[in-house]
Amino acid sequence: MTIINFKVDEEKKKKIEEIAKFKGYKSVSEFIREAIDEKMNLQKLIDDFKEKNPPIDLDKIDIPDFIPDGKYLGISRNTIVAIGDTLQEVMKTLYEKFPEASAGILRKGKEIEPFETLFSLFSSENTKCFQQAEIGKRFFPILEFFISLNGDKKSLLGLVDTGASIMALDKKFIENFELKPIRKSKILTANGIIDASIYKSIFQYENLSYELEFTSSDISGLPIQALIGKNFIDEFNILFLGREKLFCIQKL
């Protein structure tokens, strides 16, 4: 066994000892060994994912001449896996077929018009990583999840929105299913405080289900149907990896 020595100041030493004691470790050494193992395991998880699901590399993507200019192209592992006339159409197909490896969307012969959006301790155990979707040279953490409506399970694509305290579904989706509000609440938005209808339903991610409240919002620009607010996010640990353009979710 190799011994590694490192120095910490007295204040950090006391904090490490307090954490180790609070978490029930037999010694500080045991706590440090486990912390190092977790860090290495998480890095291996990230490295393995990136090797299997590389980011978009335009030099490796072969766009056939028979595809007309203006078509949207869904890319997974530097391969065209979806073709469509709209961003929404391609995004839906891409995430249905390759939810973890949906690297992004290109447009043949034409650039995607730029747009802005304004929406309001982590280990490798039970953790799954996803590529952030690249759209118009911007990256978005988009997750597929489900909502139960009248006994049926409906798929939704949502943008992870850490600035929102509550889930929001697109108002067109709410109108299509004639959902009924359970109450009214004041909500702080970019345009000030509004009186909003609040709804409730069962949401599912993988094999987990949660009864959560949500509100209505006019969601446009991105091909999504929901903003995934903190009442959903707080059921998990979420890690954003900016440089790698990934986000990871850990089931608690």
C-alpha positions, 0 to 999 in steps of 0.5 A: 500500500502506498502512503500519500501525505498532504498538508491542510491548514488547521481550520480545514483539518477541523472541518474534515474531522467534524464531517468524518465524525458527523457522517459516522466514519471510523477515522479521517483516513477512511473518510478521505479514502472514500471521498477519493474513490467517489471522485475517481468513480465519477470521473470514470463515469464521465470519461466512459460516457464521453467515449461512447457518446462524443460531442458533435464533430462536423468533420465526422458528419457525412451529410448526403447530397440528396437531403434538401437544404433547410432540413433539420438534422438530428445528430447522435454519435456524429451520425444523422439519425433524424431528418425533419422540416421543423426543430420540434419534429426532429427534437422529438424523434431524436430524444425518443430514439437516443435520449442519452446521446442526443448531441444536437441539431443541425440545419443543412445549408442554412443556419438555425436562427439565433435566439435567447432564452430567459427562464427563470455532494455528488457521487457516481452511484445511481448517476446517469449523464446526458449530453446537453442539446446543441441548438444554434451553437448554444447548449441546453440541458433537456430531459425526457420525463413523463406525466400521467393523465387519466391513466395514460403516460405522456412523454414530455421534453423539459428544460432543466430550469434551476431558477424556477421554484415550480414546474411549468407546462406549455399552456397549449399542452394544458389546454389540449388535455383540458386540465383543471387547476386546483388553486390560484397562486401569486408567481414572480416572473420576469414581468412582475408578480402574476396570479397563476393557476396551479395544477397537480399530477403524477410525474415520472422519471425512469422508475420513480414517480412524484406527485407535483404541482405545476403552472402554465407558461407560454413556452416558445423558441425551444422544442420543449413542452416543460420547464423542469423547476426545483420542485422536480429537481430537488428530488435528485442531485444534479451536476452540470458539467459546463466544459464537457457539455453534459449534465448528470442526474443522481437518484437519491 
